[in-house]
Amino acid sequence: MVSLRQSVMTVLSTLVLMVVLSNFGVSAENACCSFPCKNRGVCLTGKDPNTYTCDCANLEYYGKNCEIPYFFRKIKNAIRPYPETTHNALVSPYTRWLFGLVNRITFIHDYFMKVIYLLRASILDTPVLYETTHGYATISAHTNSSMYSRTLPPVPQNCPTPMGTKGFKTLPDVDVLIKRLFTRKEFRPEPMGSNLLFSFYAQHFTHMFFKTVKGKAGNTWGGDGVDMTSLYGPNVDDENLLRSFKDGKLQMQEINKEMYPMYNKDVPIKMTYLPHVPENARFAMGHQFFGLLPGLFLYQTIWMREHNRVCDVLKEEHPDWDDERLFQTSKLVILGECIKITITDYVQHLANYNIDVRFRPTVLFDQPFQYRNKISIEFNHVYHWHPLMPETFNISGTVYAMKDFMFHSELVVKHGTAAFTDSLSRQRAGHVSHHNHGSSTLYVLKDVLEHGRELRFQSFNNYRERFNLHRYTSFEEITGEKEMAKDLEGFYGDVDAIELLVGIFVEKRRKGALFGETMVEMGSPYSVKGLMANPLCSKQYWRPSTFGGEVGFDIVKTATLEKLFCRNIDGPCPLVVLRVPEWVEGDVDELNNFEHRVKDEL
Amino acid sequence: MVSLRQSVMTVLSTLVLMVVLSNFGVSAENACCSFPCKNRGVCLTGKDPNTYTCDCANLEYYGKNCEIPYFFRKIKNAIRPYPETTHNALVSPYTRWLFGLVNRITFIHDYFMKVIYLLRASILDTPVLYETTHGYATISAHTNSSMYSRTLPPVPQNCPTPMGTKGFKTLPDVDVLIKRLFTRKEFRPEPMGSNLLFSFYAQHFTHMFFKTVKGKAGNTWGGDGVDMTSLYGPNVDDENLLRSFKDGKLQMQEINKEMYPMYNKDVPIKMTYLPHVPENARFAMGHQFFGLLPGLFLYQTIWMREHNRVCDVLKEEHPDWDDERLFQTSKLVILGECIKITITDYVQHLANYNIDVRFRPTVLFDQPFQYRNKISIEFNHVYHWHPLMPETFNISGTVYAMKDFMFHSELVVKHGTAAFTDSLSRQRAGHVSHHNHGSSTLYVLKDVLEHGRELRFQSFNNYRERFNLHRYTSFEEITGEKEMAKDLEGFYGDVDAIELLVGIFVEKRRKGALFGETMVEMGSPYSVKGLMANPLCSKQYWRPSTFGGEVGFDIVKTATLEKLFCRNIDGPCPLVVLRVPEWVEGDVDELNNFEHRVKDEL
């Protein structure tokens, strides 16, 4: 009896212990770690953190996990083409005639633009819900301007794995990742023919709003978007340093019969130069990092000349205007030009659509479209396009190694803006992809990978789902090949545990595109929103008087990259394009083969 | 012949001289000084500043002066009732049954609310075009957060008169104006029965966003609107000083068995106290000026208690939440409560409409409504409601003169929050009108009048036109009497030259309203926009998860001023109303007579 009783007691106490332990075990977990809420539902744990509810309010879905579409959403989902289908339709050679027609009929084209703007922008939350320090809605997402916003909240604290519940308990070593997946062995050219003028456009444009505070993953010292602070400086004091206070113009100096920014010794704005940089390579600019590469210096020079040119045009129109009004209004014209050029030259090149990508703010008037923007940390991360940079730069036949190019703004002065522009237009950029990060920027890549972990970014697949893309179900489906797929499996164990940036870079390239699907489908909403939500695009601003009358308004509406350069460079106009002139469509296949060859070699 | 030739020459040279002189004379002028552009058209001078164009782009009007409505606007104008008609319909005893019915049928009521929100908000430009330093569109209206926005640009520089082309060459002496039109001779009670709990609601609420930098007419240190910075402090550092860092709560201390803010000696947040104020009257609060009047201290105390109460509720719901999340989410609940109470108690009282003024963010989802707000300097100016303040304060039978009340927060502690609230509910406020500024705030009035001139505000009539009101054609039409009308004529010479604030204060009172037509029709758009454009009202935020689940969301949705006080005061609930209990509608006529009697006496 005693023995039986003892046995029963033992069994019972074991059972109790198991229950207690299992409760303990589970109570440490957070039901939201598995991201059960679909379709932008918000997960909230209950009194018992093992339980959760999904907040589906104001969504087009309901159900325990916001998984069931309401009737109209169901219809919309049924007829909505998958992003890949839309993309293919827009880039296919077979639809060229159709979109050629659309391009010629303004009201139909306007309708397309409206749909594109609204669909892209609606993917993002405006107002934003999250900033980088909190994983839940806060007021500070709106009041604390020193934080990036974020599109997805972080993985909750204390989840079983870094990605929630999927994958290994620890993430792969960053250095190993970089070595295996990112480091350039051999320069792989950008398959759509993008050149260095494109690369520096990307760099000078994005650095206007991507301004991460050094050493702080989620902090920014930038504004809310496209604001030309890279040209005019981050605040009024800096702006005043750059101004001439005469006829609205910025201070410039003549060197080699061309106008250039002032030397830093003459205009004491805060700039970041290495100690060895001589005085004649230290120029004063609106962005403290724009002395880094001569390509940035070139763009800065051209924009400053354009500002001063616009001042002359406006003064002619308004002889009674004072310096201040000429300055402020030229600034609006320049900002307008920048948005126009970014859309019709830069985004058009990126999209490679058969339909013309146009800048048509009017189509959004009276639409439920929010004219406010907040830069997202995820946008910043996926926009780390350092593989664009080659190892050497060929300027008018002279080949400069990266180390002889960095911090050498004076090369632009030496070769002249015409020759420099021409050379950048003719040199191929690198492919923004795996195994193509040059050694000089690997430290940036390391930083950004580490920041992503510090900010507890959700997985690549979670981001795909957030941007209306299907979740990848195998590593091979992502890469389109076996070798990296195998590496990835070793690193992450589960396709749902891949980090955002890694996924973006190993993803197979989209047909007729510079990048993989995810880069395009994530980047586009941020871009479209950032460009079209500028106050300048609102019906309050978008009218002649804002730009000093019809003359200024026309400058904005008809701006092109080519005009920007040619009007501000004396003599014959250099080649101003975003794609090397020898590129032909056929290259794509050739390059695909090249890519596979590279992979085979690794 | 010679004589004839001489005569001809004399005549010719005189003509030439006249032309030259007239050109000189006129060339100093600016064609925009006469404000020729109607219906929000923007005036721009031509190459010859004597000429102008009106920019009518994106308006519903065209023509040289944007004076001709397009077809649909014409129809809308024809059927749109004049604001006075709408007001009368909404406050008339004869429509009470009708709106009683509307109040009971949610979907019809929602429709009314949507129309009210949209019509009011559409009067203002969002994004704003102007900030206080520039009389034309600038980017800095969006990037320089240290400036108030402004609704109308300033009178151009160098116009013939301070108001453009109308009125005398100089404005009347401010001291004379104050003496003749503003200074209180005898306390005139607020005709709609508003009490001191109302007055301090107005003051504590508006000081959240009206934060003019001392000595700088157009500069603000506030945020963009309703943000509860008055409770939590203007920045994160101050907020941290006020927090307990335990369970999300703010630090409070027990005195006389009630919870109060900490003493400033214990929480070293920047406060503004006169030197003579003793330590036990120096409390630490989120707004540095809230030690000024015990009424502000009362509201602050109650809101802080409410914050801590909400923390307890949320902790009960989410035992696993840390201090930070409890704090941030309670802050959202408090902000939501503040908006809800402001609309359904405070604005309802101000509007005095037969229709219930409700807080229904959902009706604006997917409307072309901008969720962004920028505080306007004109809103600040017309919100100078200092006549609300009486000369003495009766707290539980003890009568305090203003000088014994100011900076005496400890009076709330002494009498207790219950008795203090009760007393404020029972004491009548002053009428916000001419001849009713108490001596203690005349210096503020003087400041604001001078600021209006420094900022070159356009005339009262121009503002009326901007807010869809007819231009007054005589002084008597404004005042509804003869004596002040005569004074005004002497001061300004032309009805189109009256200053904004003067016009607002001398204007005859609207039937069933606290103020004249202009105060209401200007103030309402700013209020509605400021309240409903809060990010909290967007579909991204307005859902249970934002507020920690249904429990927190319900606190917001059902908040009332009475609950706010009663849940945070021990014992029997005091009287919590915004109108003295003995007030009956009939009072209005009695008071109108009283007003006329006062005028007769002056």
Boltz contact constraints between the chains, C-beta under 6 A:
constraints:
  - contact:
      token1: [A, 42]
      token2: [B, 545]
      max_distance: 6.0
  - contact:
      token1: [A, 44]
      token2: [B, 545]
      max_distance: 6.0
  - contact:
      token1: [A, 44]
      token2: [B, 549]
      max_distance: 6.0
  - contact:
      token1: [A, 49]
      token2: [B, 320]
      max_distance: 6.0
  - contact:
      token1: [A, 55]
      token2: [B, 543]
      max_distance: 6.0
  - contact:
      token1: [A, 55]
      token2: [B, 544]
      max_distance: 6.0
  - contact:
      token1: [A, 55]
      token2: [B, 545]
      max_distance: 6.0
  - contact:
      token1: [A, 57]
      token2: [B, 543]
      max_distance: 6.0
  - contact:
      token1: [A, 58]
      token2: [B, 539]
      max_distance: 6.0
  - contact:
      token1: [A, 58]
      token2: [B, 543]
      max_distance: 6.0
  - contact:
      token1: [A, 125]
      token2: [B, 540]
      max_distance: 6.0
  - contact:
      token1: [A, 127]
      token2: [B, 371]
      max_distance: 6.0
  - contact:
      token1: [A, 127]
      token2: [B, 535]
      max_distance: 6.0
  - contact:
      token1: [A, 127]
      token2: [B, 538]
      max_distance: 6.0
  - contact:
      token1: [A, 127]
      token2: [B, 540]
      max_distance: 6.0
  - contact:
      token1: [A, 129]
      token2: [B, 540]
      max_distance: 6.0
  - contact:
      token1: [A, 137]
      token2: [B, 546]
      max_distance: 6.0
  - contact:
      token1: [A, 138]
      token2: [B, 328]
      max_distance: 6.0
  - contact:
      token1: [A, 139]
      token2: [B, 331]
      max_distance: 6.0
  - contact:
      token1: [A, 142]
      token2: [B, 535]
      max_distance: 6.0
  - contact:
      token1: [A, 143]
      token2: [B, 223]
      max_distance: 6.0
  - contact:
      token1: [A, 143]
      token2: [B, 227]
      max_distance: 6.0
  - contact:
      token1: [A, 223]
      token2: [B, 143]
      max_distance: 6.0
  - contact:
      token1: [A, 227]
      token2: [B, 143]
      max_distance: 6.0
  - contact:
      token1: [A, 320]
      token2: [B, 49]
      max_distance: 6.0
  - contact:
      token1: [A, 328]
      token2: [B, 138]
      max_distance: 6.0
  - contact:
      token1: [A, 331]
      token2: [B, 139]
      max_distance: 6.0
  - contact:
      token1: [A, 366]
      token2: [B, 368]
      max_distance: 6.0
  - contact:
      token1: [A, 367]
      token2: [B, 368]
      max_distance: 6.0
  - contact:
      token1: [A, 368]
      token2: [B, 366]
      max_distance: 6.0
  - contact:
      token1: [A, 368]
      token2: [B, 368]
      max_distance: 6.0
  - contact:
      token1: [A, 371]
      token2: [B, 127]
      max_distance: 6.0
  - contact:
      token1: [A, 372]
      token2: [B, 372]
      max_distance: 6.0
  - contact:
      token1: [A, 535]
      token2: [B, 127]
      max_distance: 6.0
  - contact:
      token1: [A, 535]
      token2: [B, 142]
      max_distance: 6.0
  - contact:
      token1: [A, 538]
      token2: [B, 127]
      max_distance: 6.0
  - contact:
      token1: [A, 539]
      token2: [B, 58]
      max_distance: 6.0
  - contact:
      token1: [A, 540]
      token2: [B, 125]
      max_distance: 6.0
  - contact:
      token1: [A, 540]
      token2: [B, 127]
      max_distance: 6.0
  - contact:
      token1: [A, 540]
      token2: [B, 129]
      max_distance: 6.0
  - contact:
      token1: [A, 543]
      token2: [B, 55]
      max_distance: 6.0
  - contact:
      token1: [A, 543]
      token2: [B, 57]
      max_distance: 6.0
  - contact:
      token1: [A, 543]
      token2: [B, 58]
      max_distance: 6.0
  - contact:
      token1: [A, 544]
      token2: [B, 55]
      max_distance: 6.0
  - contact:
      token1: [A, 545]
      token2: [B, 42]
      max_distance: 6.0
  - contact:
      token1: [A, 545]
      token2: [B, 44]
      max_distance: 6.0
  - contact:
      token1: [A, 545]
      token2: [B, 55]
      max_distance: 6.0
  - contact:
      token1: [A, 546]
      token2: [B, 137]
      max_distance: 6.0
  - contact:
      token1: [A, 549]
      token2: [B, 44]
      max_distance: 6.0
